[in-house]
Amino acid sequence: MTAKVIDGKAFAANVRAQVADHVARLKADHGITPGLAVVLVGEDPASKVYVKNKHASTIEVGMSSFEHRLPAETGEAELLALIDKLNADPAVHGILVQLPLPGHLNSELVINRIDPAKDVDGFHISNVGLLGTGQKSMVPCTPLGCLMMLRDHHGKLAGLNAVVVGRSNIVGKPMAQLLLGDSCTVTIAHSRTKDLAEVCKRADILVAAVGRPEMITGDMVRPGATVIDVGINRIERDGKAKLVGDVHYESAAAVAGAITPVPGGVGPMTIACLLANTLTACCRANGLAEPKGLTA
């Protein structure tokens, strides 16, 4: 058996096309343009690349992009004042503060200053609580992307056994909540889980988000299972830098029914879902119907 490859790049392109279509109709029918504000503090190289990509993608789908680049030494009061200004700006429907922040800034304080309705990362404590209690919320982008791909592959997820390896606030916990919301039977496992291999082998859906290169191997995968690899790890192999996931791709692909590659799987979905969340936030702010198929 060779697993079907779930092409995240193509799927993300389709999501962006749907968002662009909705944005065009919002402009034509209501004179509204969704707006995304991204705040970058400091000069972290990876963050600068992410922000550049987010800006390009936002413009590509016809949205307004508001970039705020602040020096690394920016104080907390100044950053919070900017967030307050963006919260009050009706042209801004989504606010994203690029993480990590410089060490002298309190990330939790900053994130929780964002208006929950504009928190398109889904990290605000109010959105975490709403998601956890099954209410309408802004959903973290990476788990939302995983859910979209799983729904597309399986149709209905109800009754399937899902194992999420990883318990982070950004991926693991919200992923488990989303799968519960679709009536899966969900187990959250992690690096300290006893008999992790046996737990994983019970899964119809196996989501790896533990942050350890190639930790999940083929002998941990139930034949025919769907494997979603959230990990992005840079390793040295044969003297060359290489990107690998949390799943050992070759051995898992020989057993699984479907699998996401790294790169080109979950990664492209994150920015696509950020755009979808901004569109959703704009529709909610204006009392309009939410875009179908682009929300949890």
Buried (B, 14 or more C-beta within 10 A) or exposed (E): EEBEBBBBBEBBEBBBEBBBEBBEEBBEEEEBBBBBBBBBBBEBEEBBEBBEEBBEBBEEBBBBBBBBBBEEEBEBEEBBEBBEEBBEBEEBBBBBBBBEBBEEBBBEEBBBBBBBBBBBBBBBEBBBEBBBEEEEBBBBBBBBBBBBBBBEBBEEBEEBBBBBBBBBEBBBBBBBBBBBBBEBBBBBBBEEBEEBEEBBBBBBBBBBBBBBBBBBBBEBBBEEBBBBBBBBBEEEEEEEEEBBBBBBBEBBBBBBBBBBBBBBBBBBBBBBBBBBBBBBBBBBBEEBEBBEEBBB
